[in-house]
């Protein structure tokens, strides 16, 4: 697994954890809203708001990182193909051949 793949997997896990915390707090707020004084409900809403802001920030950071890595990979791939056209062609042909063999089985 490459570093990029590992970082994407860890980022995905972090987002899932944040969503679970958000869901848990939302359920807690709904359950306690009926019999908790106004201050308690306000505290729960504050916690929920903090989690939403954190989640939005995390998602924004993940999106920016993914876009940046995609651009870097695109530039690197284009540069490699321009500097090694025959090697790139051979690699593409070899990959196509192997996929053809695997699909034919």
Backbone torsions as a table, in degrees:
resi	resn	phi	psi	omega
1	UNK	NA	131.6	-178.9
2	UNK	-77.8	165.3	178.7
3	UNK	-59.8	-41.6	-179.6
4	UNK	-62.5	-43.9	-179.8
5	UNK	-63.8	-41.7	178.6
6	UNK	-64.0	-42.5	179.7
7	UNK	-65.4	-39.6	177.2
8	UNK	-64.4	-40.4	178.6
9	UNK	-64.4	-43.6	178.7
10	UNK	-65.3	-39.1	177.0
11	UNK	-62.8	-41.0	177.7
12	UNK	-63.9	-40.1	177.7
13	UNK	-64.0	-41.2	179.4
14	UNK	-63.4	-41.4	178.7
15	UNK	-63.5	-42.4	179.0
16	UNK	-63.2	-42.2	177.7
17	UNK	-61.4	-43.5	178.7
18	UNK	-62.2	-39.7	178.0
19	UNK	-65.1	-38.2	178.5
20	UNK	-64.4	-43.4	178.2
21	UNK	-62.6	-43.5	179.1
22	UNK	-61.3	-44.4	179.2
23	UNK	-64.1	-43.8	179.5
24	UNK	-60.3	-46.7	179.8
25	UNK	-65.7	-36.6	177.8
26	UNK	-63.9	-44.6	178.6
27	UNK	-63.7	-41.2	178.6
28	UNK	-62.6	-42.0	179.0
29	UNK	-62.8	-44.2	179.5
30	UNK	-65.6	-39.8	-178.6
31	UNK	-67.6	-39.9	-175.4
32	UNK	-91.9	-10.3	-174.9
33	UNK	-60.1	-33.4	-175.3
34	UNK	-70.5	-35.5	-172.6
35	UNK	-121.9	21.1	177.3
36	UNK	-112.3	137.5	177.4
37	UNK	-59.2	165.9	-176.8
38	UNK	-54.0	-37.2	-179.2
39	UNK	-65.0	-38.9	178.3
40	UNK	-64.9	-41.3	178.7
41	UNK	-65.8	-40.8	177.8
42	UNK	-61.5	-40.0	179.4
43	UNK	-64.6	-42.0	178.5
44	UNK	-65.0	-41.6	177.9
45	UNK	-63.2	-37.5	177.9
46	UNK	-63.3	-45.4	177.5
47	UNK	-61.3	-43.5	179.3
48	UNK	-62.5	-42.9	177.4
49	UNK	-61.7	-40.2	177.8
50	UNK	-63.1	-43.0	178.9
51	UNK	-65.0	-39.4	179.0
52	UNK	-63.5	-44.6	178.3
53	UNK	-61.5	-43.1	178.6
54	UNK	-63.1	-43.4	179.5
55	UNK	-63.5	-42.8	178.4
56	UNK	-63.1	-41.3	178.4
57	UNK	-64.0	-43.5	180.0
58	UNK	-63.6	-44.2	178.7
59	UNK	-63.9	-41.0	177.8
60	UNK	-62.6	-44.1	178.5
61	UNK	-63.3	-42.6	179.8
62	UNK	-63.4	-40.2	179.6
63	UNK	-66.2	-45.1	178.9
64	UNK	-62.1	-42.2	178.4
65	UNK	-63.8	-42.8	179.6
66	UNK	-63.7	-41.7	178.9
67	UNK	-65.1	-43.0	179.8
68	UNK	-63.0	-45.4	180.0
69	UNK	-65.7	-37.0	177.9
70	UNK	-63.1	-45.6	178.3
71	UNK	-61.8	-43.6	179.1
72	UNK	-61.0	-44.1	179.8
73	UNK	-64.8	-39.1	179.0
74	UNK	-64.2	-46.5	179.8
75	UNK	-63.7	-43.8	-179.8
76	UNK	-63.5	-43.6	179.1
77	UNK	-64.0	-45.3	179.8
78	UNK	-62.3	-42.6	179.0
79	UNK	-61.8	-43.5	179.8
80	UNK	-62.7	-45.5	-178.3
81	UNK	-64.6	-38.9	179.5
82	UNK	-67.5	-35.1	-179.1
83	UNK	-85.2	-22.4	-177.9
84	UNK	-133.1	65.8	-174.7
85	UNK	-65.0	-41.0	-177.3
86	UNK	-71.6	-39.0	178.0
87	UNK	-65.2	-39.9	178.4
88	UNK	-64.1	-42.5	178.3
89	UNK	-63.1	-43.8	178.9
90	UNK	-63.8	-41.3	178.4
91	UNK	-63.4	-43.7	178.4
92	UNK	-63.8	-42.6	179.4
93	UNK	-65.4	-43.0	178.7
94	UNK	-63.1	-42.0	178.4
95	UNK	-64.4	-42.4	177.8
96	UNK	-62.1	-41.0	178.8
97	UNK	-63.0	-46.4	-179.3
98	UNK	-64.1	-41.7	177.3
99	UNK	-63.3	-38.8	177.1
100	UNK	-62.2	-42.5	178.6
101	UNK	-63.5	-44.0	-178.9
102	UNK	-66.5	-39.1	-180.0
103	UNK	-69.3	-34.0	-177.5
104	UNK	-69.3	-19.6	-178.3
105	UNK	-74.4	NA	NA
